């Protein structure tokens, strides 16, 4: 059977529980038509690039599906009828990605980055006198010398 990646966006007004129920309903349809879902990932509520049906945010859900084409047609038909689904996309793939999807890896990376940012052992670094602090003084001296030369009428 062909392999698919299916992502759908549900309205931000829908609760997480409603989105999970919709995913369960779609899973039942696919299994009823002879397919199977290999992986389901809920990506959470994310901001949209532009408004879709008056929504600025949506619940994102990914499903890796191994099913015949009629099963895909049926879930897409159900999503068109469901008012909570704002948009969906199904792509046929050669192989499913092992491990978490790129969106989940990004979320993990962002969490790790936040953990590193929260280190409190640095304390106040204070003045960084060792980092070229005399550059400003050199510039001030040069501009002062130039202004004195202009006053005296001597230019180099």
C-alpha positions in Angstrom: 0.0 0.0 0.0 1.2 3.6 -0.6 2.6 5.7 2.2 1.3 9.1 3.0 2.0 12.0 5.3 -1.1 13.9 6.3 -1.3 17.2 8.2 -4.5 18.9 9.1 -5.1 22.2 10.9 -8.0 22.5 13.3 -9.6 25.8 14.5 -8.0 27.5 17.5 -11.4 27.5 19.2 -11.4 23.7 19.3 -10.0 22.1 22.4 -7.1 19.8 22.4 -9.5 17.0 23.4 -11.7 17.7 20.3 -8.6 17.6 18.1 -7.6 14.2 19.6 -11.2 12.9 19.0 -11.0 14.0 15.4 -7.7 12.2 15.0 -9.2 9.1 16.6 -12.2 9.3 14.2 -9.9 9.6 11.2 -7.8 6.7 12.4 -11.0 4.6 12.7 -11.9 5.4 9.1 -8.5 4.5 7.8 -8.4 1.3 9.7 -11.9 0.4 8.6 -10.8 0.8 4.9 -7.8 -1.5 5.3 -5.1 1.0 6.2 -3.0 1.8 9.3 -1.6 4.8 11.0 2.1 4.4 11.8 2.6 7.6 13.8 0.5 10.6 15.0 2.1 13.8 16.3 0.2 16.7 17.8 2.3 19.8 17.2 0.2 22.1 19.3 -1.4 25.5 18.6 0.7 27.6 16.2 0.3 31.0 14.6 -0.6 31.0 10.9 1.2 33.1 8.4 -2.1 34.6 7.3 -5.7 34.3 8.3 -7.6 31.2 7.2 -11.4 31.4 7.7 -11.0 34.2 10.2 -8.5 32.1 12.3 -5.0 33.4 13.2 -3.9 30.3 15.0 -4.6 26.6 14.5 -4.0 23.1 16.1 -1.5 21.2 13.9 -1.6 17.4 13.7 0.6 15.1 11.6 -0.3 11.5 10.7 2.0 8.9 8.9 -0.5 6.7 7.0 -0.2 3.4 5.2 -3.5 3.1 3.4 -5.1 2.6 0.0 -6.1 5.7 -2.0 -9.9 5.3 -1.2 -9.1 5.6 2.5 -7.3 8.9 1.9 -10.1 10.2 -0.3 -12.6 9.4 2.5 -10.7 11.2 5.3 -10.2 14.2 3.0 -14.0 14.2 2.3 -14.7 14.0 6.0 -12.3 16.9 6.7 -14.0 19.0 4.0 -17.3 18.5 5.8 -15.9 19.1 9.3 -16.2 22.8 10.3 -13.3 22.4 12.8 -10.8 21.6 10.0 -9.4 24.7 8.5 -6.9 23.2 6.1 -5.4 19.8 5.3 -2.6 18.4 3.1 -1.8 14.8 2.1 1.5 14.0 0.4 2.5 10.6 -0.9 6.0 9.6 0.3 8.4 6.8 -0.5 9.2 6.0 3.1 8.1 7.4 6.5 10.6 9.3 8.5 12.0 7.4 11.5 11.8 9.2 14.8 10.2 12.6 15.5 9.3 14.9 12.6 11.2 18.1 11.8 8.7 20.1 13.8 9.1 18.0 16.9 12.9 18.1 16.6 12.6 21.9 16.3 10.5 22.1 19.5 13.1 19.9 21.3 15.9 22.1 20.1 14.0 25.3 21.2 13.5 23.7 24.7 17.2 22.9 24.9 18.1 26.4 23.9 15.7 27.8 26.6 17.4 25.6 29.2 20.8 26.9 28.2 19.6 30.5 28.3 18.3 30.0 31.9 21.8 29.4 33.4 22.1 31.5 36.4 25.7 30.8 37.2 27.1 33.7 35.1 26.1 36.5 37.4 26.7 40.1 36.5 29.6 40.3 34.1 30.3 43.9 34.9 32.6 46.2 32.8 34.3 44.6 29.9 37.5 46.7 30.1 39.6 44.1 28.5 37.6 44.3 25.3 38.9 47.3 23.5 37.8 49.9 26.0 40.5 52.3 24.9 39.2 52.5 21.3 36.7 55.2 22.2 39.4 57.3 24.0 41.6 57.0 20.9 38.8 58.2 18.7 38.1 61.1 21.0 41.7 62.1 21.1 41.9 62.1 17.3 38.8 64.2 16.9 40.0 66.7 19.5 43.4 67.0 17.7 41.5 67.6 14.4 39.4 70.3 15.9 42.5 72.0 17.4 44.2 71.9 14.0 41.1 73.5 12.4 41.0 76.3 15.0 44.7 77.0 14.5 44.4 76.9 10.8 46.9 74.1 10.4 45.8 71.1 8.4 47.8 68.1 7.5 
